[in-house]
């Protein structure tokens, strides 16, 4: 019986750790979201999300901005490969 109780307590402990981690990440994410919205409302007069932004600027081209790290995403090749797979089937 002692072994069964020990493994049950270990399982409950692991579940509690997982719940705490999920709560921590969700509170952190929503806190950053609220701060970003309030900051942009004070600076620009309108609430907008600036931590993560996707902008369409050309045909099949997107600018992705994550924490002020900008990179371009070209979907031309992905769309071409998807069309090749569709034509195969």
Secondary structure, DSSP 8 states (H G I E B T S, - for coil): -HHHHHHHHHHHHHHHHHHHHHHHHHHHHHHHHHHHHHHHHHHHSS----SEEEEEEETTEEEEEETTEEEEEE-HHHHHHHHHHHHH-
